[in-house]
Amino acid sequence: MGAAMSLDITGERIETVVQPKQTYTPTILSVRAQSGTVEIHCNDEQLAEIEFAIRQHFENMKYPENLEPTVQDVDLEYSVKEEIA
């Protein structure tokens, strides 16, 4: 079964629960907000992949991969090249 769903919950209070695998149901990641509820039925490997993506998101917020050079960086690089020449 496949589906696509978009739910804007920014500004809403949420409740997130992971229901463990049971005999007849897989693990369920449930995100509940005022706008509605999203349930993702997945196995543990898929849940770990979701967790990894979220951790990467926060790591990139702390340490962006592509840092833009500042004026000071460019000036420092220029002065180092000037000293070498």
Beta strands, then each sheet from edge to edge (+ up, - down):
strand 1: 15-19
strand 2: 27-32
strand 3: 37-42
sheet 1: 1+ 2- 3+
end
